[in-house]
Amino acid sequence: MNYSLEFIQSLLKKFGLNAILGLYHPYCHCKELSISKPNENQIQLVVPPGKIDWLFKDKMKWLISMGYTENDKDLILTNLYQSCKRAYCQGNYVIKEHNRYGVKITLNIDFVGGNGKIYKLKSSYTISPNGNLKNNTLIGSDQ
Amino acid sequence: MQVYDKVKVLKDRDEYKKYDVYKGMIGTIISGEIRDNCFDICFIDPRFYVENFVWTDENMKTMQEDNFCTIKIEDLEVVEKGFADEYIILKELPKKNPKWWCKVEEGYILNLLGEKKNKIPYDYNS
Protein backbone atom coordinates (compact mmCIF):
# COMPACT_ATOMS: atom_id res chain seq x y z
CA MET A 1 0.00 0.00 0.00
CA ASN A 2 1.47 3.35 -1.01
CA TYR A 3 0.50 6.46 0.88
CA SER A 4 0.60 9.87 -0.71
CA LEU A 5 2.73 12.55 0.87
CA GLU A 6 -0.38 14.59 1.61
CA PHE A 7 -1.98 11.65 3.43
CA ILE A 8 1.12 11.07 5.56
CA GLN A 9 1.32 14.74 6.39
CA SER A 10 -2.35 14.82 7.40
CA LEU A 11 -1.79 11.81 9.67
CA LEU A 12 1.22 13.37 11.32
CA LYS A 13 -0.75 16.53 11.86
CA LYS A 14 -3.69 14.66 13.33
CA PHE A 15 -1.91 12.04 15.45
CA GLY A 16 1.50 13.54 15.96
CA LEU A 17 4.87 12.11 15.01
CA ASN A 18 3.94 8.73 16.58
CA ALA A 19 1.26 7.91 13.95
CA ILE A 20 1.68 4.32 12.77
CA LEU A 21 0.77 3.50 9.20
CA GLY A 22 -1.02 0.15 8.97
CA LEU A 23 -1.54 -1.59 5.68
CA TYR A 24 -4.93 -0.03 5.06
CA HIS A 25 -5.60 2.08 8.16
CA PRO A 26 -3.62 4.17 10.61
CA TYR A 27 -2.92 2.50 13.98
CA CYS A 28 -4.01 -0.85 12.56
CA HIS A 29 -2.17 -4.17 12.37
CA CYS A 30 -4.05 -5.19 9.21
CA LYS A 31 -2.08 -7.33 6.78
CA GLU A 32 -2.75 -9.31 3.64
CA LEU A 33 -3.01 -13.07 3.86
CA SER A 34 -3.00 -15.17 0.74
CA ILE A 35 -5.77 -17.74 0.75
CA SER A 36 -5.54 -20.67 -1.62
CA LYS A 37 -8.44 -21.17 -4.01
CA PRO A 38 -10.66 -23.94 -2.60
CA ASN A 39 -11.31 -27.07 -4.60
CA GLU A 40 -14.63 -28.88 -4.59
CA ASN A 41 -13.42 -31.60 -2.23
CA GLN A 42 -12.63 -29.03 0.42
CA ILE A 43 -16.10 -27.52 0.47
CA GLN A 44 -18.36 -28.84 3.23
CA LEU A 45 -22.05 -28.25 2.85
CA VAL A 46 -24.20 -28.26 5.96
CA VAL A 47 -27.60 -29.61 4.94
CA PRO A 48 -29.89 -30.39 7.86
CA PRO A 49 -32.03 -33.49 7.22
CA GLY A 50 -35.16 -31.36 7.44
CA LYS A 51 -34.13 -29.41 4.34
CA ILE A 52 -33.96 -32.66 2.39
CA ASP A 53 -37.37 -33.79 3.66
CA TRP A 54 -38.83 -30.38 2.78
CA LEU A 55 -37.43 -30.50 -0.76
CA PHE A 56 -38.94 -33.89 -1.49
CA LYS A 57 -42.22 -33.09 0.23
CA ASP A 58 -42.92 -29.80 -1.56
CA LYS A 59 -40.98 -30.06 -4.83
CA MET A 60 -40.98 -33.74 -5.79
CA LYS A 61 -43.42 -33.13 -8.67
CA TRP A 62 -40.97 -30.64 -10.12
CA LEU A 63 -38.10 -33.13 -9.86
CA ILE A 64 -40.26 -35.77 -11.54
CA SER A 65 -40.86 -33.37 -14.44
CA MET A 66 -37.04 -33.24 -14.78
CA GLY A 67 -36.95 -36.99 -15.39
CA TYR A 68 -36.38 -38.33 -11.87
CA THR A 69 -38.53 -40.76 -9.90
CA GLU A 70 -39.35 -41.12 -6.20
CA ASN A 71 -36.58 -43.78 -5.99
CA ASP A 72 -33.86 -41.38 -7.20
CA LYS A 73 -33.57 -39.28 -4.03
CA ASP A 74 -29.94 -40.25 -3.31
CA LEU A 75 -28.94 -39.55 -6.91
CA ILE A 76 -30.75 -36.20 -6.86
CA LEU A 77 -28.88 -35.17 -3.72
CA THR A 78 -25.50 -36.31 -5.06
CA ASN A 79 -26.01 -34.31 -8.27
CA LEU A 80 -27.27 -31.31 -6.33
CA TYR A 81 -24.35 -31.20 -3.90
CA GLN A 82 -21.82 -31.60 -6.72
CA SER A 83 -23.40 -28.75 -8.67
CA CYS A 84 -23.49 -26.49 -5.61
CA LYS A 85 -19.84 -27.09 -4.73
CA ARG A 86 -18.80 -26.48 -8.34
CA ALA A 87 -20.78 -23.24 -8.52
CA TYR A 88 -19.32 -22.01 -5.23
CA CYS A 89 -15.72 -22.78 -6.24
CA GLN A 90 -16.23 -21.04 -9.57
CA GLY A 91 -17.69 -17.98 -7.83
CA ASN A 92 -20.97 -18.51 -9.63
CA TYR A 93 -23.19 -16.92 -6.99
CA VAL A 94 -24.83 -13.68 -6.00
CA ILE A 95 -24.75 -12.14 -2.53
CA LYS A 96 -28.34 -11.53 -1.47
CA GLU A 97 -27.88 -10.16 2.02
CA HIS A 98 -25.32 -9.86 4.79
CA ASN A 99 -25.81 -9.20 8.47
CA ARG A 100 -24.24 -10.16 11.76
CA TYR A 101 -25.43 -13.76 11.30
CA GLY A 102 -23.68 -14.35 8.00
CA VAL A 103 -23.83 -13.82 4.26
CA LYS A 104 -26.79 -15.20 2.27
CA ILE A 105 -25.87 -16.27 -1.24
CA THR A 106 -27.76 -17.72 -4.20
CA LEU A 107 -25.74 -20.22 -6.22
CA ASN A 108 -26.43 -20.51 -9.96
CA ILE A 109 -26.09 -24.23 -10.58
CA ASP A 110 -26.13 -26.51 -13.62
CA PHE A 111 -28.23 -29.42 -12.45
CA VAL A 112 -28.38 -32.62 -14.50
CA GLY A 113 -31.96 -33.87 -14.79
CA GLY A 114 -32.89 -37.55 -14.82
CA ASN A 115 -33.59 -37.08 -18.53
CA GLY A 116 -30.00 -35.95 -19.19
CA LYS A 117 -30.95 -32.31 -19.73
CA ILE A 118 -29.07 -29.56 -17.92
CA TYR A 119 -31.33 -27.30 -15.88
CA LYS A 120 -30.16 -23.88 -14.74
CA LEU A 121 -31.34 -23.64 -11.17
CA LYS A 122 -30.74 -21.67 -8.00
CA SER A 123 -29.74 -22.94 -4.59
CA SER A 124 -29.54 -20.80 -1.48
CA TYR A 125 -26.98 -20.94 1.34
CA THR A 126 -25.76 -18.87 4.26
CA ILE A 127 -22.03 -18.52 4.77
CA SER A 128 -21.67 -18.34 8.51
CA PRO A 129 -18.86 -16.38 10.19
CA ASN A 130 -16.90 -19.63 10.73
CA GLY A 131 -16.94 -20.33 6.98
CA ASN A 132 -19.58 -23.08 6.96
CA LEU A 133 -22.00 -23.16 4.03
CA LYS A 134 -25.39 -23.87 5.55
CA ASN A 135 -28.28 -24.63 3.26
CA ASN A 136 -31.45 -22.48 3.21
CA THR A 137 -33.19 -24.10 0.28
CA LEU A 138 -31.77 -26.87 -1.88
CA ILE A 139 -33.48 -25.77 -5.11
CA GLY A 140 -34.87 -22.25 -5.09
CA SER A 141 -36.10 -21.97 -8.64
CA ASP A 142 -35.17 -21.98 -12.30
CA GLN A 143 -32.51 -19.40 -13.23
CA MET B 1 -44.95 -22.94 15.86
CA GLN B 2 -41.60 -24.36 14.73
CA VAL B 3 -39.42 -25.08 11.73
CA TYR B 4 -41.16 -26.47 8.62
CA ASP B 5 -44.61 -25.39 9.81
CA LYS B 6 -46.61 -23.57 7.13
CA VAL B 7 -47.52 -20.12 8.39
CA LYS B 8 -49.59 -17.15 7.27
CA VAL B 9 -48.44 -13.55 7.52
CA LEU B 10 -50.92 -11.59 9.63
CA LYS B 11 -49.66 -8.06 9.19
CA ASP B 12 -48.13 -5.73 6.64
CA ARG B 13 -44.90 -4.01 7.61
CA ASP B 14 -42.48 -1.89 5.59
CA GLU B 15 -39.62 -4.28 6.31
CA TYR B 16 -41.67 -7.12 4.78
CA LYS B 17 -42.77 -5.09 1.74
CA LYS B 18 -39.10 -4.59 0.88
CA TYR B 19 -39.05 -8.33 0.19
CA ASP B 20 -42.47 -8.37 -1.57
CA VAL B 21 -44.07 -10.09 1.39
CA TYR B 22 -47.61 -9.05 2.31
CA LYS B 23 -50.37 -9.92 4.71
CA GLY B 24 -52.11 -13.15 3.79
CA MET B 25 -49.12 -14.83 2.12
CA ILE B 26 -48.35 -18.39 3.19
CA GLY B 27 -44.81 -19.64 3.60
CA THR B 28 -42.72 -22.24 5.42
CA ILE B 29 -40.53 -21.61 8.46
CA ILE B 30 -37.03 -22.63 7.39
CA SER B 31 -34.91 -21.53 10.32
CA GLY B 32 -34.66 -23.81 13.31
CA GLU B 33 -33.75 -21.01 15.65
CA ILE B 34 -35.64 -17.90 16.69
CA ARG B 35 -33.49 -14.76 16.42
CA ASP B 36 -34.70 -11.40 17.75
CA ASN B 37 -38.17 -12.97 18.20
CA CYS B 38 -38.32 -13.73 14.46
CA PHE B 39 -38.35 -16.78 12.22
CA ASP B 40 -36.94 -16.95 8.66
CA ILE B 41 -39.76 -17.77 6.26
CA CYS B 42 -39.53 -19.05 2.70
CA PHE B 43 -42.29 -18.33 0.19
CA ILE B 44 -42.32 -20.64 -2.82
CA ASP B 45 -44.31 -20.53 -6.05
CA PRO B 46 -47.92 -21.29 -5.00
CA ARG B 47 -48.27 -23.70 -7.90
CA PHE B 48 -46.21 -26.22 -5.93
CA TYR B 49 -49.26 -26.62 -3.67
CA VAL B 50 -51.75 -27.15 -6.51
CA GLU B 51 -52.87 -30.79 -6.45
CA ASN B 52 -52.70 -31.80 -10.12
CA PHE B 53 -50.32 -29.17 -11.41
CA VAL B 54 -47.67 -30.51 -13.82
CA TRP B 55 -44.42 -28.68 -14.40
CA THR B 56 -43.32 -28.40 -18.02
CA ASP B 57 -40.34 -26.72 -19.73
CA GLU B 58 -42.70 -23.87 -20.63
CA ASN B 59 -44.22 -23.06 -17.28
CA MET B 60 -40.89 -23.61 -15.49
CA LYS B 61 -39.74 -20.38 -17.16
CA THR B 62 -42.34 -18.45 -15.15
CA MET B 63 -41.57 -20.16 -11.84
CA GLN B 64 -41.31 -17.69 -9.00
CA GLU B 65 -38.02 -17.69 -7.18
CA ASP B 66 -38.05 -18.78 -3.55
CA ASN B 67 -38.40 -15.63 -1.52
CA PHE B 68 -37.00 -15.30 2.00
CA CYS B 69 -38.06 -12.89 4.69
CA THR B 70 -37.46 -12.59 8.44
CA ILE B 71 -40.82 -12.21 10.16
CA LYS B 72 -41.78 -11.47 13.75
CA ILE B 73 -43.44 -14.33 15.61
CA GLU B 74 -46.39 -12.12 16.56
CA ASP B 75 -47.11 -11.59 12.85
CA LEU B 76 -47.40 -15.32 12.10
CA GLU B 77 -50.12 -17.93 12.46
CA VAL B 78 -49.69 -21.65 11.84
CA VAL B 79 -51.92 -22.90 9.00
CA GLU B 80 -50.44 -26.39 8.67
CA LYS B 81 -48.28 -28.28 11.13
CA GLY B 82 -45.01 -29.50 9.61
CA PHE B 83 -43.10 -32.75 9.88
CA ALA B 84 -40.36 -31.58 12.28
CA ASP B 85 -39.78 -33.46 15.51
CA GLU B 86 -37.21 -32.59 18.18
CA TYR B 87 -34.45 -34.48 16.33
CA ILE B 88 -35.02 -32.45 13.17
CA ILE B 89 -35.21 -29.19 15.11
CA LEU B 90 -31.96 -29.96 16.93
CA LYS B 91 -30.16 -30.62 13.63
CA GLU B 92 -31.23 -27.17 12.41
CA LEU B 93 -29.94 -25.27 15.42
CA PRO B 94 -26.53 -23.53 15.33
CA LYS B 95 -23.93 -25.98 16.66
CA LYS B 96 -26.92 -28.23 17.47
CA ASN B 97 -27.24 -26.40 20.78
CA PRO B 98 -30.60 -27.22 22.44
CA LYS B 99 -30.53 -23.94 24.37
CA TRP B 100 -31.47 -21.94 21.26
CA TRP B 101 -35.03 -20.61 21.34
CA CYS B 102 -36.77 -22.62 18.66
CA LYS B 103 -40.52 -22.99 19.16
CA VAL B 104 -43.61 -21.16 20.22
CA GLU B 105 -46.33 -22.95 22.18
CA GLU B 106 -49.35 -21.37 23.86
CA GLY B 107 -47.77 -17.92 23.67
CA TYR B 108 -44.39 -18.91 25.09
CA ILE B 109 -41.05 -19.01 23.27
CA LEU B 110 -39.32 -22.26 24.25
CA ASN B 111 -36.09 -24.13 23.72
CA LEU B 112 -35.66 -27.90 23.49
CA LEU B 113 -34.93 -28.04 27.23
CA GLY B 114 -38.42 -26.77 27.97
CA GLU B 115 -37.22 -23.38 29.23
CA LYS B 116 -39.42 -20.35 28.54
CA LYS B 117 -38.05 -17.06 27.27
CA ASN B 118 -40.98 -14.75 27.98
CA LYS B 119 -42.81 -14.32 31.27
CA ILE B 120 -46.21 -13.32 29.93
CA PRO B 121 -47.86 -15.48 27.27
CA TYR B 122 -48.08 -13.80 23.84
CA ASP B 123 -45.95 -10.90 25.08
CA TYR B 124 -42.74 -12.01 23.43
CA ASN B 125 -40.75 -9.10 24.84
CA SER B 126 -41.63 -9.80 28.50
Interface residues (C-beta under 8 A of the other chain):
Chain A: P48 P49 G50 K51 D53 W54 K57 D58 K59 K61 W62 S65 K96 Y101 K104 K122 S124 S128 N136 T137 G140 S141 D142
Chain B: V3 Y4 T28 I30 G32 R35 D40 C42 I44 D45 F48 Y49 F53 V54 W55 T56 M60 K61 M63 Q64 E65 D66 F68 F83 A84 I88 I89 K91 E92 P94
